[in-house]
Amino acid sequence: MGSQRRQLWVALVGLALGAALLHFRIHPPKGGTTYLLANLFAGLDLVAVSILFFFKSTAVWGLLLNSFLAFLGIILMADYSVDATIHGWIKVMPWQNFFGWLLQTT
């Protein structure tokens, strides 16, 4: 493994570790199925994607899995934001203060 590839792999693992720890802090696994899924996908990203990117022959599969997990996370967070707005869990409505609502939906 070349030095530049090693640095990129360490950066990938560092970002995945940060994402996994952030999801674990924001969504504790005891919070229900949705919170458990957020941690499961972050852990899958940390372990499986990092292993796939470690080898040159499986890097394309790592890219596909990483992209799929990112799209899935974006879709689930958008769905959660819309659901939270409809049910009134977010106190600011988007037509009242759009940027305040956007910050509360993460």
ChimeraX commands (.cxc) that place a marker at each C-alpha (Angstrom):
marker #1 position 0.00,0.00,0.00 radius 0.5
marker #1 position 1.52,3.30,-1.09 radius 0.5
marker #1 position 1.94,6.13,1.38 radius 0.5
marker #1 position -0.73,8.27,-0.30 radius 0.5
marker #1 position -3.21,5.37,-0.36 radius 0.5
marker #1 position -2.47,4.71,3.30 radius 0.5
marker #1 position -3.15,8.34,4.20 radius 0.5
marker #1 position -6.43,8.32,2.29 radius 0.5
marker #1 position -7.46,5.08,3.98 radius 0.5
marker #1 position -6.64,6.46,7.43 radius 0.5
marker #1 position -8.69,9.59,6.60 radius 0.5
marker #1 position -11.60,7.39,5.49 radius 0.5
marker #1 position -11.45,5.37,8.71 radius 0.5
marker #1 position -11.21,8.58,10.77 radius 0.5
marker #1 position -14.29,10.08,9.11 radius 0.5
marker #1 position -16.23,6.82,9.50 radius 0.5
marker #1 position -15.21,6.58,13.16 radius 0.5
marker #1 position -16.29,10.17,13.77 radius 0.5
marker #1 position -19.64,9.50,12.07 radius 0.5
marker #1 position -20.17,6.32,14.11 radius 0.5
marker #1 position -19.40,8.10,17.39 radius 0.5
marker #1 position -21.62,11.06,16.45 radius 0.5
marker #1 position -24.53,8.76,15.58 radius 0.5
marker #1 position -24.00,6.82,18.81 radius 0.5
marker #1 position -24.15,10.09,20.78 radius 0.5
marker #1 position -27.15,11.61,18.99 radius 0.5
marker #1 position -29.07,8.35,18.48 radius 0.5
marker #1 position -28.48,6.05,21.46 radius 0.5
marker #1 position -29.32,2.45,20.46 radius 0.5
marker #1 position -31.85,2.18,23.30 radius 0.5
marker #1 position -34.01,4.81,21.56 radius 0.5
marker #1 position -35.84,2.38,19.30 radius 0.5
marker #1 position -35.55,0.81,15.88 radius 0.5
marker #1 position -34.75,4.02,14.01 radius 0.5
marker #1 position -31.91,4.84,16.38 radius 0.5
marker #1 position -30.61,1.29,16.17 radius 0.5
marker #1 position -30.60,1.47,12.37 radius 0.5
marker #1 position -28.60,4.71,12.40 radius 0.5
marker #1 position -25.93,3.07,14.55 radius 0.5
marker #1 position -26.00,-0.15,12.54 radius 0.5
marker #1 position -25.44,1.67,9.25 radius 0.5
marker #1 position -22.67,3.83,10.76 radius 0.5
marker #1 position -20.98,0.70,12.12 radius 0.5
marker #1 position -21.34,-1.04,8.75 radius 0.5
marker #1 position -19.73,1.96,7.11 radius 0.5
marker #1 position -16.89,1.91,9.61 radius 0.5
marker #1 position -16.13,-1.80,9.32 radius 0.5
marker #1 position -17.22,-3.07,5.91 radius 0.5
marker #1 position -16.41,-0.02,3.78 radius 0.5
marker #1 position -13.00,0.38,5.44 radius 0.5
marker #1 position -12.16,-3.27,4.78 radius 0.5
marker #1 position -13.34,-3.04,1.17 radius 0.5
marker #1 position -11.27,0.09,0.56 radius 0.5
marker #1 position -8.19,-1.52,2.09 radius 0.5
marker #1 position -7.74,-3.82,-0.91 radius 0.5
marker #1 position -7.36,-2.48,-4.42 radius 0.5
marker #1 position -9.47,-5.27,-5.93 radius 0.5
marker #1 position -12.54,-4.48,-3.77 radius 0.5
marker #1 position -12.32,-0.68,-3.72 radius 0.5
marker #1 position -15.13,-0.33,-6.27 radius 0.5
marker #1 position -17.44,-2.37,-4.02 radius 0.5
marker #1 position -16.45,-0.14,-1.12 radius 0.5
marker #1 position -17.36,2.92,-3.16 radius 0.5
marker #1 position -20.74,1.44,-4.08 radius 0.5
marker #1 position -21.54,0.45,-0.49 radius 0.5
marker #1 position -20.39,3.82,0.84 radius 0.5
marker #1 position -22.55,5.66,-1.72 radius 0.5
marker #1 position -25.55,3.46,-0.96 radius 0.5
marker #1 position -25.22,4.09,2.79 radius 0.5
marker #1 position -24.87,7.83,2.24 radius 0.5
marker #1 position -28.00,7.98,0.05 radius 0.5
marker #1 position -29.89,5.83,2.53 radius 0.5
marker #1 position -28.88,8.13,5.39 radius 0.5
marker #1 position -29.95,11.23,3.47 radius 0.5
marker #1 position -33.33,9.70,2.63 radius 0.5
marker #1 position -33.95,8.52,6.20 radius 0.5
marker #1 position -32.99,11.89,7.72 radius 0.5
marker #1 position -35.24,13.75,5.26 radius 0.5
marker #1 position -38.10,11.39,6.09 radius 0.5
marker #1 position -37.50,11.88,9.81 radius 0.5
marker #1 position -37.43,15.67,9.40 radius 0.5
marker #1 position -40.72,15.72,7.51 radius 0.5
marker #1 position -42.30,13.33,10.02 radius 0.5
marker #1 position -41.07,15.39,12.99 radius 0.5
marker #1 position -42.42,18.58,11.41 radius 0.5
marker #1 position -45.84,17.05,10.70 radius 0.5
marker #1 position -46.19,15.66,14.23 radius 0.5
marker #1 position -45.05,18.91,15.88 radius 0.5
marker #1 position -41.88,17.51,17.49 radius 0.5
marker #1 position -40.00,20.46,16.00 radius 0.5
marker #1 position -41.32,23.67,17.51 radius 0.5
marker #1 position -40.40,25.93,14.58 radius 0.5
marker #1 position -42.33,25.52,11.34 radius 0.5
marker #1 position -40.46,26.02,8.04 radius 0.5
marker #1 position -42.74,28.84,6.85 radius 0.5
marker #1 position -42.16,30.78,10.11 radius 0.5
marker #1 position -38.38,30.56,10.33 radius 0.5
marker #1 position -36.86,28.41,7.61 radius 0.5
marker #1 position -33.26,28.52,8.86 radius 0.5
marker #1 position -34.30,27.82,12.45 radius 0.5
marker #1 position -36.30,24.83,11.26 radius 0.5
marker #1 position -33.40,23.65,9.10 radius 0.5
marker #1 position -31.01,23.78,12.06 radius 0.5
marker #1 position -33.40,21.82,14.26 radius 0.5
marker #1 position -33.84,19.08,11.65 radius 0.5
marker #1 position -30.07,18.61,11.31 radius 0.5
marker link #1:1,2 radius 0.2
marker link #1:2,3 radius 0.2
marker link #1:3,4 radius 0.2
marker link #1:4,5 radius 0.2
marker link #1:5,6 radius 0.2
marker link #1:6,7 radius 0.2
marker link #1:7,8 radius 0.2
marker link #1:8,9 radius 0.2
marker link #1:9,10 radius 0.2
marker link #1:10,11 radius 0.2
marker link #1:11,12 radius 0.2
marker link #1:12,13 radius 0.2
marker link #1:13,14 radius 0.2
marker link #1:14,15 radius 0.2
marker link #1:15,16 radius 0.2
marker link #1:16,17 radius 0.2
marker link #1:17,18 radius 0.2
marker link #1:18,19 radius 0.2
marker link #1:19,20 radius 0.2
marker link #1:20,21 radius 0.2
marker link #1:21,22 radius 0.2
marker link #1:22,23 radius 0.2
marker link #1:23,24 radius 0.2
marker link #1:24,25 radius 0.2
marker link #1:25,26 radius 0.2
marker link #1:26,27 radius 0.2
marker link #1:27,28 radius 0.2
marker link #1:28,29 radius 0.2
marker link #1:29,30 radius 0.2
marker link #1:30,31 radius 0.2
marker link #1:31,32 radius 0.2
marker link #1:32,33 radius 0.2
marker link #1:33,34 radius 0.2
marker link #1:34,35 radius 0.2
marker link #1:35,36 radius 0.2
marker link #1:36,37 radius 0.2
marker link #1:37,38 radius 0.2
marker link #1:38,39 radius 0.2
marker link #1:39,40 radius 0.2
marker link #1:40,41 radius 0.2
marker link #1:41,42 radius 0.2
marker link #1:42,43 radius 0.2
marker link #1:43,44 radius 0.2
marker link #1:44,45 radius 0.2
marker link #1:45,46 radius 0.2
marker link #1:46,47 radius 0.2
marker link #1:47,48 radius 0.2
marker link #1:48,49 radius 0.2
marker link #1:49,50 radius 0.2
marker link #1:50,51 radius 0.2
marker link #1:51,52 radius 0.2
marker link #1:52,53 radius 0.2
marker link #1:53,54 radius 0.2
marker link #1:54,55 radius 0.2
marker link #1:55,56 radius 0.2
marker link #1:56,57 radius 0.2
marker link #1:57,58 radius 0.2
marker link #1:58,59 radius 0.2
marker link #1:59,60 radius 0.2
marker link #1:60,61 radius 0.2
marker link #1:61,62 radius 0.2
marker link #1:62,63 radius 0.2
marker link #1:63,64 radius 0.2
marker link #1:64,65 radius 0.2
marker link #1:65,66 radius 0.2
marker link #1:66,67 radius 0.2
marker link #1:67,68 radius 0.2
marker link #1:68,69 radius 0.2
marker link #1:69,70 radius 0.2
marker link #1:70,71 radius 0.2
marker link #1:71,72 radius 0.2
marker link #1:72,73 radius 0.2
marker link #1:73,74 radius 0.2
marker link #1:74,75 radius 0.2
marker link #1:75,76 radius 0.2
marker link #1:76,77 radius 0.2
marker link #1:77,78 radius 0.2
marker link #1:78,79 radius 0.2
marker link #1:79,80 radius 0.2
marker link #1:80,81 radius 0.2
marker link #1:81,82 radius 0.2
marker link #1:82,83 radius 0.2
marker link #1:83,84 radius 0.2
marker link #1:84,85 radius 0.2
marker link #1:85,86 radius 0.2
marker link #1:86,87 radius 0.2
marker link #1:87,88 radius 0.2
marker link #1:88,89 radius 0.2
marker link #1:89,90 radius 0.2
marker link #1:90,91 radius 0.2
marker link #1:91,92 radius 0.2
marker link #1:92,93 radius 0.2
marker link #1:93,94 radius 0.2
marker link #1:94,95 radius 0.2
marker link #1:95,96 radius 0.2
marker link #1:96,97 radius 0.2
marker link #1:97,98 radius 0.2
marker link #1:98,99 radius 0.2
marker link #1:99,100 radius 0.2
marker link #1:100,101 radius 0.2
marker link #1:101,102 radius 0.2
marker link #1:102,103 radius 0.2
marker link #1:103,104 radius 0.2
marker link #1:104,105 radius 0.2
marker link #1:105,106 radius 0.2
view
